[in-house]
Amino acid sequence: IEDKNWFFKSWKKDPTIKSMLNMLDAIHEKFKNSDKLFDKLICEKNPPITFDFLPLNDFNLTDELYVKMNARGKPLTLFENFKAEFEKYIEDDEIKSKLDNDWLDIFWNKYKDNLKDKESETLKKIDESYLNFFNNITLFFAIKEKCEDNEYKIKSINDFDIFKYKYKSEEINHISSVFDKIKEEKFLIEFNNIRENLGVFDNFIKEYSAISYEERMIFYIYYKLSILEIFDDKSTKSIIRVCINIVNNTVYNTIDDFRNSINQIDILFEKHENINEFLNNYNPQHNISEQLKEEKEKAILIFENEGWEKEILEAEKNWYLDGQIGFLLEFSDKKLEKFIEYRDKFINLWCLAKDDKKQNLIQRALLVKSDYTALNSRDYLGKYSLLSFGTRLREKNENWRRVFKEDFFKDFLDNLDDNDIENSLKEIINSFKFDCTDWRSFIINPNKEWHILDGIKNGHFLKKDNNIFLNYGGTDATSWGWSRVAELKNFYTYKYL
């Protein structure tokens, strides 16, 4: 066709003609080694393809109709281009069929309710999410490439180009296994219920640049489960718990942190039949993360007494702790009854922390027992913090997790009445004797309802020249910028005198 004298070179740039020529090539590639198919195609008896012909001469139509009909040709989307390449690596016809059927149905069912009002946007969203999934799962394969001269060696998250990746047959099978498990909604629901708000699939189909390392790693755990085709047994739930704890308490700053975390999860899944027994005897030669050390401690306790597992799981699910409970194990001296006592008291205390208006009760009562503000400070600048309750990992590490490790926090818990935590805090606050020469007095503020600190951002304040400056600016909890301040002693005098 391209060699005919009537074929214009400019037609090669026309999306419709380009697609037709590509289709002819694809048909040829598919059927070139088959015999007598063309004879079947043009046979007059029971032909496989028929056409209906409608003469339009009598309708007196303008050229507008034909212009509209021929304007339907559009360039292939990014996903359609990827799919055309990806199909070349699929040898199994059943898997190839799933690409446009079973797998597509997952995304179609997710967004189909929006079709009626926003059809074009919804179809675009389906395509984009489908491609995002392949982008994100293929990164797992590429990240494991070990050859230094390999073109897929990933040095940063932005190096990865899915269109250059050459899939191995094993990887195709793994992708198929993951999709099969996602289609089994029961499996996905049970996984998400292991820890609050996991959103394992929803997060994984976000745009490649929008998904965090933590979200990638949570899906990697799901991926490992899918290819091993395990879930229902008790040991499987144990390994999910351990892996999620490690991911949620690992700081990911570089691609190497991400790669190391994948390798660590791989090692643990090799022993998925009995993860607690494995960790009990696990003595790696290289340095391991603090969270893995904690998981080893828990495994030893569970291995010796299965009663620990249920109680540990209850503590790990706390909205703030997110699996890191080492301080409770230490406070209890690893005695189960004591552990339950400290755990329940902490959980009841931190229920108050979910209420913004009651967080200052914890901050003030603890300040009566100890000046913890220097633990997260810029002492050389005179800047200190009452500690924020944010749940980002860095924020937790730089705030309350520093306090949890201290003996004075254990004493603080010991002095709380588990039956009435809120009143216990108020009694501690009101037991403090106000002294205008002690800066703590203006923050603890005994025997008064306290709202002066409501506007302070993330508990940051500055001590300078016997004054207390509260940070009222929009600074981040882990930064120490100042945009607006209020002097507490003057404000206190105005408010109460």
C-alpha positions in Angstrom: 0.0 0.0 0.0 2.8 2.4 0.9 4.5 1.7 -2.4 1.5 2.7 -4.5 1.8 5.9 -6.5 -1.4 7.2 -5.0 -0.1 6.9 -1.5 0.9 10.3 -0.1 3.8 10.3 2.4 1.9 12.8 4.6 -0.6 10.0 5.2 1.9 8.2 7.5 1.3 11.0 10.0 -2.4 10.6 9.9 -3.6 8.8 13.1 -6.4 6.9 11.3 -4.2 5.6 8.4 -1.3 4.9 10.8 -3.5 2.8 13.0 -4.9 0.9 9.9 -1.4 0.1 8.7 -0.3 -1.0 12.1 -3.4 -3.3 12.3 -2.6 -4.9 9.0 1.0 -5.6 10.2 -0.4 -7.1 13.4 -2.9 -9.3 11.4 0.0 -10.5 9.2 2.3 -11.2 12.2 -0.5 -13.2 13.9 -1.6 -15.3 10.9 1.3 -15.4 8.5 2.1 -19.1 9.3 -1.5 -20.3 9.0 -2.9 -22.1 5.9 -6.0 -21.2 3.9 -7.3 -18.6 6.3 -7.8 -16.0 3.5 -9.9 -18.6 1.6 -12.1 -18.9 4.6 -12.3 -15.2 4.9 -13.7 -14.7 1.4 -15.8 -17.8 1.1 -19.5 -17.3 0.1 -20.9 -20.0 2.3 -21.1 -19.0 6.0 -18.5 -16.2 5.8 -17.0 -15.3 9.2 -17.3 -11.6 8.5 -20.2 -9.9 6.8 -21.1 -6.3 5.9 -24.3 -4.3 5.7 -24.4 -1.7 3.0 -26.7 1.3 3.2 -26.8 3.5 0.0 -27.0 7.2 1.0 -27.5 8.8 -2.4 -31.2 9.4 -1.8 -30.7 11.2 1.5 -29.3 14.4 0.0 -26.6 14.6 2.8 -23.9 17.2 2.9 -20.2 16.5 3.3 -20.4 17.4 7.0 -21.4 13.8 7.9 -18.4 12.3 6.2 -16.0 14.9 7.7 -17.4 13.9 11.2 -17.1 10.2 10.5 -13.5 10.5 9.3 -12.5 12.8 12.2 -12.8 9.9 14.7 -9.1 8.9 14.3 -7.2 9.8 17.5 -3.6 9.0 18.5 -3.2 6.1 20.8 -3.1 6.9 24.5 0.0 6.3 26.6 -1.5 3.2 28.0 -2.5 1.8 24.6 1.1 2.3 23.4 2.4 0.5 26.5 -0.1 -2.3 26.1 1.0 -2.9 22.5 4.6 -3.3 23.7 3.7 -5.3 26.8 1.7 -7.9 24.8 4.9 -8.9 23.0 6.2 -10.4 26.2 3.1 -12.5 26.9 3.4 -16.0 25.6 0.3 -17.4 27.4 -2.9 -16.7 25.4 -5.0 -16.9 28.5 -3.0 -14.1 30.2 -3.1 -12.1 27.0 -6.9 -12.3 27.0 -7.0 -11.1 30.6 -5.3 -7.9 29.7 -8.4 -6.6 27.9 -11.0 -8.5 30.0 -10.5 -9.6 33.6 -7.8 -7.1 34.5 -9.5 -4.2 32.7 -12.8 -5.1 34.6 -11.1 -4.3 37.9 -10.5 -0.7 36.8 -13.8 -0.5 35.0 -15.8 -1.6 38.0 -13.9 0.9 40.2 -14.9 3.9 38.1 -18.0 2.9 36.2 -20.4 4.8 38.5 -19.0 8.1 37.1 -19.5 7.1 33.5 -23.0 8.6 33.2 -22.0 12.2 34.1 -18.3 12.3 33.0 -17.8 9.6 30.4 -14.6 11.0 28.7 -13.0 11.8 32.0 -13.8 8.4 33.5 -12.4 6.5 30.5 -9.3 8.6 30.7 -9.1 7.8 34.5 -9.4 4.1 33.8 -6.5 4.2 31.3 -4.3 6.3 33.5 -4.9 4.1 36.6 -4.3 1.0 34.6 -0.9 2.4 33.4 -0.1 3.7 36.9 -0.5 0.1 38.2 1.9 -1.3 35.6 4.4 1.6 36.3 4.4 1.0 40.0 4.6 -2.8 39.9 7.3 -2.9 37.2 9.5 -0.7 39.4 9.7 -3.7 41.8 11.2 -5.8 39.1 13.6 -3.0 37.8 14.8 -2.2 41.3 16.2 -5.7 41.8 18.5 -5.5 38.7 22.0 -6.1 40.1 24.3 -5.6 37.1 26.0 -2.2 37.2 26.1 -1.9 33.4 22.4 -2.9 33.1 20.4 -0.1 31.5 17.6 -0.6 34.1 19.9 -0.1 37.1 17.8 2.4 39.1 19.8 5.1 40.8 16.8 7.3 41.7 13.1 7.0 41.5 13.0 9.3 38.5 15.4 7.1 36.4 12.8 4.5 35.7 11.2 4.3 32.3 8.6 1.6 31.9 8.8 1.7 28.1 12.4 0.5 28.2 11.8 -2.5 30.5 12.0 -6.0 29.0 9.7 -8.3 31.0 10.6 -11.8 32.0 8.0 -14.6 31.8 8.2 -15.1 35.5 7.3 -11.4 36.0 4.3 -11.7 33.7 3.1 -14.6 35.8 3.5 -12.6 39.0 1.5 -9.7 37.6 -1.2 -12.2 36.6 -1.2 -13.6 40.1 -1.6 -10.1 41.7 -4.5 -9.2 39.4 -6.2 -12.5 40.2 -5.9 -11.8 43.9 -7.2 -8.2 43.5 -10.2 -9.6 41.6 -10.9 -11.7 44.7 -12.2 -8.8 46.7 -12.3 -10.9 49.9 -8.5 -11.2 49.8 -8.1 -7.4 49.4 -10.6 -6.6 52.1 -8.9 -8.9 54.6 -5.5 -7.4 53.9 -6.8 -3.9 54.3 -8.4 -4.8 57.6 -5.1 -5.9 59.2 -4.3 -2.2 59.9 -6.5 0.8 59.7 -6.6 2.8 56.4 -4.1 0.7 54.5 -5.8 1.4 51.1 -3.4 -0.9 49.5 -4.8 -0.9 46.0 -6.2 2.6 45.9 -2.8 4.0 46.8 -1.0 1.9 44.3 -2.9 3.1 41.3 -2.0 6.7 42.0 0.3 8.6 39.5 3.8 7.3 39.6 5.2 10.5 41.1 2.5 10.8 43.7 2.9 7.5 45.4 5.2 7.4 48.5 7.8 4.8 49.3 5.7 3.6 52.2 2.7 3.0 49.9 4.8 1.2 47.4 6.2 -1.1 50.2 2.8 -1.9 51.6 1.7 -3.0 48.2 4.9 -5.0 47.9 3.8 -7.1 50.9 0.5 -7.7 49.2 2.4 -8.6 46.0 4.5 -11.2 47.9 1.4 -12.7 49.3 -0.3 -12.9 45.9 2.5 -14.7 44.2 2.9 -17.2 47.1 -0.9 -17.7 47.0 -1.2 -17.7 50.8 -3.4 -15.8 53.2 -5.8 -17.7 55.4 -3.4 -19.4 57.8 -2.3 -17.9 61.1 1.4 -17.7 60.1 0.6 -15.6 57.1 -1.2 -13.0 59.2 1.9 -12.9 61.5 4.3 -12.2 58.6 2.0 -9.4 57.3 2.0 -7.8 60.8 5.8 -8.0 61.0 6.4 -6.6 57.5 3.9 -3.8 57.9 5.5 -2.8 61.2 8.9 -2.6 59.5 7.7 -0.6 56.6 5.7 1.9 58.7 8.6 2.5 60.9 11.3 2.9 58.3 12.4 6.3 57.1 12.8 6.3 53.3 15.1 9.1 52.2 16.7 7.4 49.1 16.2 4.7 46.5 18.7 2.6 48.5 16.4 2.6 51.6 13.6 1.4 49.3 15.8 -1.3 47.8 17.1 -2.5 51.2 13.5 -2.7 52.5 12.5 -4.8 49.5 15.4 -7.2 50.2 14.5 -7.4 53.9 10.8 -8.3 53.1 12.1 -10.9 50.6 14.2 -12.5 53.4 11.3 -12.6 55.8 8.9 -14.1 53.2 11.3 -17.0 52.6 10.4 -18.1 56.1 6.7 -17.3 55.9 5.6 -20.7 57.3 6.7 -19.7 60.8 8.0 -16.2 61.0 8.2 -16.1 64.8 10.4 -19.2 64.9 12.6 -17.7 62.2 13.0 -14.3 64.0 13.6 -16.1 67.3 16.7 -17.6 65.8 17.6 -14.8 63.4 21.1 -13.4 64.0 22.1 -11.4 60.9 25.8 -10.5 60.5 25.0 -6.9 59.3 23.3 -4.1 61.1 19.5 -4.3 61.2 16.9 -1.6 61.8 15.6 -0.8 65.3 12.2 -2.0 64.2 13.5 -5.4 63.1 15.2 -5.7 66.5 11.9 -5.0 68.2 10.1 -7.6 66.0 12.7 -10.1 67.0 12.0 -9.4 70.7 8.2 -9.8 70.1 8.9 -13.1 68.2 10.9 -14.5 71.2 8.0 -13.7 73.5 5.3 -15.2 71.2 7.5 -18.2 70.5 7.7 -18.9 74.3 4.1 -18.0 75.1 1.4 -17.7 72.3 -0.7 -15.6 74.6 1.5 -12.7 73.8 0.5 -12.5 70.1 -3.1 -11.3 70.7 -2.1 -8.7 73.2 0.8 -7.4 71.1 -1.5 -7.1 68.1 -4.0 -5.1 70.1 -1.2 -2.6 71.1 0.2 -2.4 67.5 -3.2 -1.3 66.1 -3.2 1.9 68.1 -3.6 4.9 65.7 -0.3 6.6 66.9 2.0 3.6 67.7 1.5 1.9 64.3 3.4 -1.2 65.4 6.2 0.4 67.4 5.6 -0.7 71.0 9.1 -1.4 72.4 8.7 1.1 75.3 5.6 -0.8 76.6 7.6 -4.1 76.5 10.4 -2.4 78.4 8.1 -0.8 81.0 6.5 -4.2 81.7 9.8 -5.9 82.0 8.4 -8.3 79.4 5.8 -9.7 81.8 2.4 -10.3 80.0 0.1 -9.0 82.8 2.1 -5.9 83.3 2.3 -5.3 79.5 -1.5 -5.5 79.3 -1.8 -2.9 82.1 0.6 -0.4 80.5 -0.9 -1.0 77.1 -4.4 -0.3 78.2 -3.4 2.8 80.2 -1.5 4.2 77.2 -4.3 3.5 74.8 -6.8 5.3 77.1 -4.5 8.2 77.5 -3.9 8.5 73.8 -7.7 8.4 73.1 -7.6 12.0 74.6 -4.8 12.9 72.1 -7.2 12.3 69.2 -9.2 15.3 70.5 -7.4 18.5 69.6 -9.0 20.3 72.6 -7.7 17.8 75.1 -4.2 17.3 73.9 -3.0 20.2 76.1 -4.1 18.1 79.2 -1.4 15.6 78.4 1.2 18.3 77.6 0.5 20.2 80.8 0.3 17.3 83.2 3.5 15.7 81.9 5.2 19.1 82.3 4.4 19.0 86.0 6.4 15.7 86.3 9.3 16.6 84.0 10.6 19.3 81.6 10.4 17.2 78.5 10.4 20.2 76.2 14.2 20.0 75.7 13.9 16.6 74.1 12.8 18.1 70.8 14.5 21.5 71.0 16.9 23.9 69.3 18.5 24.7 72.6 21.1 26.9 71.0 18.3 29.1 69.7 16.2 29.0 72.9 13.5 27.2 70.9 11.5 24.3 72.6 8.5 22.2 71.9 5.5 20.9 73.9 5.5 18.1 71.2 3.0 17.7 68.4 0.7 14.8 67.9 1.1 14.4 64.1 1.3 10.9 62.7 3.9 11.3 60.0 6.9 9.1 60.8 9.5 11.9 61.0 7.1 13.9 63.2 6.5 11.0 65.6 10.2 10.3 65.8 11.1 13.9 66.6 8.3 14.4 69.1 6.5 11.9 71.4 8.6 8.8 70.6 11.6 10.5 72.3 9.5 10.9 75.4 8.2 7.3 75.4 11.7 6.0 75.9 12.2 8.0 79.2 11.8 6.7 82.7 9.7 9.7 83.7 7.1 8.7 81.1 6.8 5.3 82.8 6.3 7.1 86.2 3.7 9.3 84.6 1.7 6.3 83.4 2.1 4.7 86.8 0.4 7.7 88.5 -2.7 7.7 86.2 -6.0 6.2 87.2 -7.0 3.9 84.3 -10.7 4.3 85.2 -10.6 8.1 84.8 -7.6 9.3 82.8 -9.0 12.7 82.1 -9.6 13.6 85.7 -6.2 12.1 86.6 -4.5 14.6 84.3 -6.5 17.5 85.7 -5.6 16.5 89.3 -1.9 16.4 88.3 -2.2 19.9 86.7 -4.0 21.4 89.7 -1.5 20.0 92.1 1.1 22.3 90.7 1.8 25.4 92.7 1.8 28.5 90.5 5.1 30.4 90.7 5.6 33.4 88.4 9.4 32.9 88.4 8.9 29.4 86.9 8.1 29.6 83.2 6.2 26.3 83.4 3.5 27.9 85.5 2.2 29.9 82.5 1.8 26.8 80.5 0.6 24.3 83.2 -1.8 27.0 84.5 -3.4 25.1 87.4 -7.0 25.4 88.4 -8.0 27.2 85.2 -9.6 26.2 81.9 -6.8 26.7 79.5 -7.3 28.0 75.9 -4.4 30.4 75.6 -2.3 27.7 73.9 -4.9 26.7 71.4 -3.4 28.8 68.6 0.2 27.7 69.2 1.5 25.8 66.1 2.9 22.3 66.9 3.8 23.3 70.5 6.7 25.4 69.5 7.8 28.2 71.8 10.9 30.4 72.4 12.4 31.3 75.8 14.3 34.6 75.7 15.0 37.4 78.2 12.6 35.8 80.8 9.8 35.9 78.1 7.9 33.0 76.5 7.1 33.6 72.8 4.5 31.2 71.3 4.8 30.4 67.6 1.5 31.3 66.0 2.9 31.0 62.4 2.3 28.3 59.9 5.5 26.4 60.5 5.7 22.6 59.9 6.0 20.4 63.0 9.5 19.3 62.1 10.7 22.7 61.1 11.5 25.8 63.2 10.6 28.7 61.1 8.7 31.6 62.7 6.3 33.9 61.0 4.1 35.2 63.8 4.5 35.1 67.6 2.7 36.1 70.8 4.3 36.7 74.2 2.7 34.4 76.7 3.3 36.3 80.0 1.8 39.5 78.7 -1.1 37.6 77.2 -1.6 35.8 80.4 -1.7 39.1 82.4 -4.2 40.5 79.9 -6.4 37.4 80.0 -6.6 36.9 83.8 -5.7 40.2 85.5 
